[in-house]
Amino acid sequence: MKNDDRHSDVDEYEDVEYDEPEMSSGHRAGEFLAGILLGGAIGAGIALLFAPQEGRRTRANISRRVRHIKDDASDRWDEAKHDVQRRVKRQKRRMRRQLKDATERTRDRVGSFG
């Protein structure tokens, strides 16, 4: 067997493109959540300063807005988490398929020597 034949399987995979999971999506989601919370807090403070309503009413409105922002951020976090989980599952399936294909080719080549 020539030296070139032994490395042909490796060369075959050099051109294969792999979808690598985005590791930074969790980081971006965390930054997004922090931005929403900070924006909500700043907005609430500004609303208190400029609100023409009485204090009790203003606090109730701010409380309602903060709850809404918190719920929205929680929903977005869950969506991002599920998206990352889905991508990881898909990548694992691809890798298993590639490993199975490589194993079968290796068995076929080893079997051809016997």
N, C-alpha and C positions, 0 to 999 in steps of 0.2 A: 504494500500500500504506500502510495506517495504521501509525502508530508502535506501537500496541498489538500488531499482528500480528507484528512483528519480534521481540518479546520473549516471545511465547507459549511458545516452546520452553524458554526459561530458566525461566519460571514453572512449566512442566510438571514440571521436575525439583526444584523447591523443596520439594515434599512427599515426595520419595523418601527413604526411610530407608536409610542405608548402614551395614553392619556394619563398624565400624572395628576393625582388629586391636588387640589389647591390647598396648601397648608395654611395659607393666610386668610381663608374665608372666616375661620373662627375668630381670628384676630380682628378682622374688619367688622364682624358682627359685634364684637365687644366694644370696639370704638364707636360703632353706630349707636349701640345702646347707651353708652356713656354720653354721647352727643345729645341724644333725645332727652335723657334725664337732666343734663345740664341746661339744655334749652328750655325745658319745662320749668325748671327752678328759676331761671332768669326771667322767663315770661311771667311766672307767678309773682315774682318780686316787683316787676314793672307794673303789673296789673294792680297790685296793692297800692302802689304810689299814685297811679293815675285814675283809679276807679272812682266814679261819681256815686257809687252805691254805699250804703252803710256797711260797716265792717263785717257783721255777721253774714250778710248776703254775699259780700265779696269773698269771704273765706269759704263759703259753701261752693261758689262758682270755681274758685281756684282748686278746691279739693276735688270737685267733679272732673276738672280738666286734668289734674295730675293723675287721677284714677284712669282716665281715658288714655293718657300717654303711657302709663305703666302697662295697661292691658295691651295696647298696640305694640309696645316694645316686647312684651312677653310673647305675643303672637309671632312677631318677626323673628325672635330668637328661636322659637320652636320650628319655624319654617327653615331657618338656616341650619339648625341641627339635623332636621330630617333630610335636607338636601345633602349635607356632608355624609350622613349615614348611607344614603342611596348611592352616592358616588363611590364610597368605600366598598359597598357590596358589589357594584358593577366591576370595579377594578379587581377585586378578589376573584370574581368569576372569570374574567379575562386571563388573569395570571394562572388560574387552575387549568383552563383550557390550553394555554400555551405550554404549561408543564406537562400535561397529558400528551399533547402532540409531540413534544420533544422526547418524552419517555418512549412513546410508541416507535418513533423513528430510530431511536437508539436501540431498542429491542430488535427491530427489523434488521438493522445493520449488524448487530452482534450475532443475530441468528444466521445471517448470510455467511458467516465465517465457519459455522459448525457443520 
